[in-house]
Amino acid sequence: DEDKPIFRELVNDLFPGLANTERKVDIKVQETIHNCATQRGLQAEETFVLKCVELFELLNIRHSVFIVGPAGSGKSEIWKTLYAALRAMGKRAMYEVINPKAVRNNELFGWLS
């Protein structure tokens, strides 16, 4: 959170006048995530739903992502809720959970030649 002001300053320096641009959110995705979280017995708080939406946005531009954070921070519930929401919207979704200690770094992150 303490890095956000620094990041915003950098963005403002690179793209003057865009600092106060509103975030574009897909309401259908947000509502489906909220409903799926509730159906899964979770509290669909604003922060939780936002994290699910952010993961959805990342997966739209990346082939894969790593979800990292301290124990009990909601990592598993976020991706499971997003998975349920994607399936509820009729979208194709799949996941692969791996133990990073079970594979070599090059297999996990790729090779540099």
N, C-alpha and C positions, 0 to 999 in steps of 0.2 A: 503494500500500500504506500510505503514511503517513496517508492520509485515512480508512482503515477504522475506527480507534478513534473518530475524531470522528463519523463517520456512525453508528456503533453507539450512541454516547452520545445523539445526536439521536433515534434510533429509541427508545431506552430512555426518554427524556424524554416522547416522544409516546405510547408504548405501554408503560407500566410492566409488568414481569413477562414480557415477550415477548423479552427480550434473548437468552435461551439456547434459543430455539426451534430445533429441528432443521430443516434444509432438507428439503423434500419433493422427492424426485427420482424421475422415471419410469425405473425400472430397465431396462425394455425399450428405451427410447430410448438410454440410456447404453450398454447392451451392444451395440446395433446400431451406434452411432457407433464404439465400440471395434473391432468386427469390420470395419467399412468402412475405418477408418484402417489397420488391419493389411493388409487386402486391397490398399489403395492403396500399400503399401510404406512407410507412415509408422510412427513409433514412437508407439503409443497411450498416451502418458504421461498421468498423472492430470490435469495442468494443461491439456493439449491437449483431452482429452475434456471437461473442465469448461467450457472456452471454447466448445466446440461445443454443449454442453447450454445454456449461458447464451444463445447466439445463438438456439437453438431456442425458449427461453422468451421471449426478446424478440420473436421473429417471431410468437408466439402472441398477443401483445397490441399489436403495432404493424403498420401497413401496410407499412412499409419501414424499413430501417436503413442507416446508413453504418458501414462497418468501417474504422477508421482506426488507424494505428500506423506505427512505423518500418519501413523496408525489411527484409525477411528475418524479420519477427516472426511469420509464419504466417497472415496475414490470408486469403490466397487458399486455403490448405490447409484452414483452418477451415470456410469456407463450402462449399467443394467436398466436403469430407467429410460435412458435414451434409446437403448435397444428395443425396449417394450414400446416406446412411442413410435419409433420407425416402423415396427411391425404393425402397430395399430393404424398407421397411415397407409399401410399396404406397400411400403417400400421394402426393397431387398436389404437385409442387414445380416451381418455375420461378425463374429469376433473370435479371437484366439488369445487365450490367456497363457503366457509363458512365464517360467521362472527364470529371471535373468542370470541366476547363478548356475543354471543348467546348460548354458550355451556360452561359447567363447565371445569375446567382445567383437571380433570381426563378423561373426555370424549375426550378432545383435544389431550392430551399427553399420556394417558394410566395410568393404576394403578400400583403401586408398593406394593407388598405384604410383 
